[in-house]
Amino acid sequence: MEISEYTLPEYLLQRTTLFDKTSPLIVTALSNEKDKYVDGYLNYLYTLKQGNRTHIIKHSKKTISSGISLAPIDPKRNYLEYMTYQLRAGLAPQMVPDTYFADPAAHLFIMEDLSYLTVLRFSLCRGEQFPRLGKQVGEYLARTHLATSKMKLSTEYWQALKQYFQNSDMRAIITDFILKPPVGDKTQKTDYQIAILDILDVILQDETLQNDWNRLIARISSKDECLIHGDFHSSNVFVSQTSFKVIDMEYTMTGPFSYDIGYFLANILSQYATFSIRGDDAMCTFLLQVIRDTYQTYFKYFSDHTAGDQQNRFLEILQDSLGYLAMANINRIANLGEFPDFDSLTDPQAIFLAKGLSMMLAQTLLRKRHHLTSTDDVCELIQATRNSFLQNLTR
């Protein structure tokens, strides 16, 4: 049966026991490539509603829409995602949505509807603060990283985990698209877009920085320390003042401890740049605290659950995560696509200034990461770079 919003009711009533066969099952398609706020351009998403109960169904595609030029992607990743939800539900209870049914042949699974929560990225754009956010991020990552790491698993189990979650198609997207600097075509671009690409050119003219960038890309494949989320950004986190849940785990693979932390904090850095241009010091203070709390909670969990001195490991994680933070931040901006972290600004000049500041912060962290040894060092450098940028604007 071809899966669509029209065939799903019959399919689900036949294949699962989740629904009452005597009541209408209403299916609504959520995916819409024209809507920049609908997560799922790699997948079809549907809501399933019967009476007062709602679920979400995720159905994998083979190719990417939205003009991104990549090879077809194996839809078997859908079942890997379902299995990693099952795994992480045991490692970080209450921090992932419940899953109820999977069909590996049809490349779909059914999960909890999280519409009672809000997408973190858009809440941050509205200036909402979540005091526990950094601690929740640090705890979620530490729990799921450590339990699936070489440090905790036998060689046999580790090799089996690595083989099962090889996920080579999604790994190629990370190395060849997400982390690789874009080729900046400046034809038919606005003046602000050209200026962003000019900033990228200046950054990449630094040969030492460029070599460091390439080394960090290579580590995604060579430094396999644990099972990573792979796409851990603020649109894949649902929150309230009391709840925190992580979604969209189809990039799950083995990789370095540092990647997920840096990739998530890239969003926080861009939000920090945005609220700096808005002059919202309270929000900036909160966002810096998210950075501190993320690292400190992560490292404390490791210290509490491992033997021996972990300081050298922590220093490597800190410094490498700053590299991934910087690379993801710069690339998201320089790709010139939709980037909602700046959506709380409406004036084109203000948006450009926020993006310029975000790229400057990222560049500074990438250049100086090997000299940063604590979260205080990181936050002080971010704040000092921001202050210098704002002072130069007023001269």
Secondary structure by P-SEA (a helix, b strand, c coil): ccccccaaaaaaaaccccccccbbbbbbbcccccccccccccbbbbbbbcccbbbbbbbbbccccccccccccccaaaaaaaaaaaaaaaaccccbbbbccccccccbbbbbbccccccaaaaaaacccccaaaaaaaaaaaaaaaaaccccccaaaaaaaaaaacaaaaaaaaacccccccccccccccaaaaaaaaaaaaaaccaaaaaaaaaaaaacccccccccccccccccccccccbbbbcccccccccccaaaaaaaaaaaaaaaaaaaaacaaaaaaaaaaaaaaaaaaaaaaaaacccccaaaaaaaaaaaaaaaaaaaaaaaaaaccccccccccccaaaaaaaaaaaaaaaaaaaacccccccaaaaaaaaaaaaaaaaaaaac
